[in-house]
Amino acid sequence: MRLPILLWVNITLNSKLKILLVAAALGAGFYLPSAFKQAPNAEIDLTDYCMLSDEVCEQQGVKVKLDTRRVTPLTPIKVDVFWPNANAEFLTVSLEGKEMDMASPSISLR
């Protein structure tokens, strides 16, 4: 009679151990990838870039200005670009967010 009770306790301990190991593996899979990501060594110098706003930003003789103070999603904005001595019919602008990575959309201005 004791043999089945001993066997049941052994199976229960193995099941608890298996559940614990599966939970540990899931936790490790969730937290370890972010621990291994390397943070950038140096901050990006934002003075090399033109911050689009309602104030004119000038870089290498090119002036860029937005028509609004705040940019909101799905709301059209007007970007004014003054580029003397440019012979191109259109200008391609690539935008990248500072606080959130949402890809880098490219826009053609005419």
C-alpha positions in Angstrom: 0.0 0.0 0.0 2.8 2.4 0.6 4.3 2.1 -2.8 1.5 4.0 -4.7 1.6 6.9 -2.2 5.4 7.2 -2.5 5.2 7.1 -6.3 2.5 9.8 -6.3 4.7 12.1 -4.1 7.6 11.5 -6.5 5.5 12.4 -9.6 4.1 15.5 -7.9 7.6 16.7 -7.0 8.8 16.2 -10.6 5.8 18.1 -11.9 6.4 21.0 -9.5 10.1 21.0 -10.6 9.1 21.0 -14.2 6.7 23.9 -13.7 9.4 25.8 -11.9 11.9 25.2 -14.7 9.5 26.2 -17.4 8.6 29.4 -15.5 12.4 30.1 -15.0 13.0 29.6 -18.8 10.1 31.9 -19.7 11.4 34.6 -17.3 14.9 34.2 -18.7 13.7 34.5 -22.3 11.8 37.6 -21.4 14.4 39.5 -19.4 17.8 38.3 -20.7 17.7 39.7 -24.3 17.3 43.3 -22.9 20.1 42.7 -20.5 22.4 41.7 -23.4 21.6 44.7 -25.5 24.4 47.2 -25.5 23.6 50.8 -24.7 25.2 53.3 -27.1 28.5 54.4 -25.9 28.2 58.1 -26.8 25.2 60.3 -27.0 24.3 61.7 -30.4 25.2 65.4 -30.8 21.9 67.0 -31.8 23.6 70.2 -33.0 24.5 68.3 -36.2 20.8 67.9 -37.0 18.1 70.4 -37.8 15.3 70.2 -35.3 12.1 71.0 -37.2 9.9 73.5 -35.4 8.0 76.8 -36.1 11.3 78.6 -35.8 13.7 78.7 -38.8 16.5 76.2 -38.6 19.5 76.9 -40.8 22.1 74.4 -41.8 24.7 74.9 -44.5 22.7 77.7 -46.0 19.5 75.7 -46.2 16.5 77.0 -44.1 13.7 74.8 -42.9 10.6 75.7 -41.0 7.3 74.1 -40.0 4.0 75.9 -40.1 2.9 74.7 -36.7 4.4 74.5 -33.3 3.3 71.0 -32.4 3.2 68.0 -34.8 0.4 65.5 -34.1 -0.2 62.1 -35.7 -2.4 62.1 -38.9 -2.5 65.8 -39.1 -1.0 67.4 -42.3 1.7 70.0 -41.8 3.5 72.3 -44.1 7.3 72.2 -44.3 8.9 75.3 -45.9 12.4 74.8 -47.3 14.5 77.7 -48.7 17.5 76.4 -50.5 19.2 79.0 -52.7 21.2 77.7 -55.7 19.3 74.4 -55.8 18.4 73.2 -59.2 16.4 70.1 -58.2 12.7 69.8 -58.8 12.0 68.1 -55.5 13.7 67.4 -52.2 13.6 64.1 -50.3 13.5 64.5 -46.5 14.1 61.6 -44.1 12.6 62.1 -40.7 13.6 60.2 -37.5 12.0 60.5 -34.1 14.1 61.6 -31.2 12.2 59.9 -28.4 10.6 57.0 -30.1 11.9 54.8 -32.9 9.0 54.6 -35.5 11.2 53.9 -38.5 12.5 56.6 -40.8 9.9 57.8 -43.3 11.2 59.6 -46.4 9.0 62.3 -47.9 9.4 64.1 -51.3 8.8 67.8 -51.2 8.0 69.7 -54.4 
